[in-house]
């Protein structure tokens, strides 16, 4: 998909968002005016109006979700999409501080982890480090990990992986695993099917 076509689609989504926001604002204003004028008549009509407002909020949330999914699909079509994830299972062997990701020699992500995020990874969490476009062909991924290794020493490790991108979306996981035999963290790269 050409850059101009993607830009046109992105702008179309943005215009649709603005128009839907204006329509929703007008509906809410109209409902508020109706509630104010009916407030004089009786308090019984306010309850159904409140339910209508809640129903409208639900519709707005569903519309927002659909717009987000559409925007995601337009910006990152599956034919060119690459997603890179980070996971960890290191017990006390490695405390992750940051990850830097390069694809084909170009830095595409640099992330600094908080203590809570690092702990979350150790409990089985997975962090989406990067989502982007990539042409079909062979590519080189280089991830640089920094943190505290065994006995609290500063630790820097590089994981490299060559992969081939076809017309389907590509998902790659970089996992940090602890080895009990030499008490060193091991960095493994695998592609999801």
FENLINJO-V115253 format. One record per pair of residues at least 24 apart in sequence whose ideal C-beta (glycine too) atoms are under 7 Angstrom apart, sorted by sequence separation. I is the first residue (numbers start at 1). GAP is how many residues later the second one is. D is the distance in whole Angstrom. If there is no record, write none. Layout:
BEGIN
I,GAP,D ; I,GAP,D
END
This chain:
BEGIN
108,24,6 ; 138,24,6 ; 139,24,6 ; 96,25,7 ; 138,26,5 ; 139,26,6 ; 28,28,7 ; 101,28,6 ; 137,28,6 ; 159,28,4 ; 161,28,4 ; 163,28,6 ; 27,29,6 ; 101,29,6 ; 136,29,5 ; 99,30,6 ; 135,30,7 ; 136,30,6 ; 157,30,6 ; 159,30,6 ; 134,31,5 ; 136,31,6 ; 141,31,7 ; 143,31,5 ; 145,31,7 ; 90,32,6 ; 88,33,4 ; 150,33,5 ; 87,34,6 ; 88,34,5 ; 150,34,7 ; 86,35,7 ; 104,35,5 ; 24,36,6 ; 103,36,6 ; 104,36,6 ; 149,36,7 ; 103,38,6 ; 87,39,5 ; 102,40,4 ; 85,41,5 ; 86,41,5 ; 85,42,7 ; 101,42,5 ; 145,42,6 ; 20,43,6 ; 85,43,6 ; 86,43,5 ; 85,44,6 ; 99,44,6 ; 100,44,4 ; 83,45,6 ; 84,45,5 ; 84,46,4 ; 99,46,6 ; 83,47,7 ; 83,48,5 ; 98,48,5 ; 141,48,7 ; 96,49,7 ; 97,49,5 ; 17,50,6 ; 81,50,7 ; 82,50,6 ; 97,50,4 ; 96,51,5 ; 81,52,7 ; 82,52,4 ; 95,52,5 ; 80,53,4 ; 94,53,6 ; 95,53,4 ; 13,54,7 ; 80,54,6 ; 76,55,6 ; 80,55,7 ; 94,55,6 ; 13,57,6 ; 76,57,7 ; 93,57,6 ; 13,58,5 ; 13,61,6 ; 94,61,7 ; 10,64,6 ; 9,65,4 ; 10,65,7 ; 6,68,7 ; 1,76,6 ; 96,80,7 ; 94,82,6 ; 82,83,7 ; 94,84,7 ; 93,85,4 ; 87,86,6 ; 89,86,7 ; 90,86,5 ; 88,87,7 ; 90,87,7 ; 91,87,5 ; 79,88,5 ; 81,88,4 ; 82,88,5 ; 83,88,5 ; 84,88,5 ; 85,88,5 ; 86,88,5 ; 87,88,5 ; 88,88,4 ; 89,88,5 ; 90,88,4 ; 89,89,7 ; 78,90,7 ; 84,90,7 ; 93,90,6 ; 78,91,4 ; 94,91,4 ; 93,92,5 ; 90,95,5
END
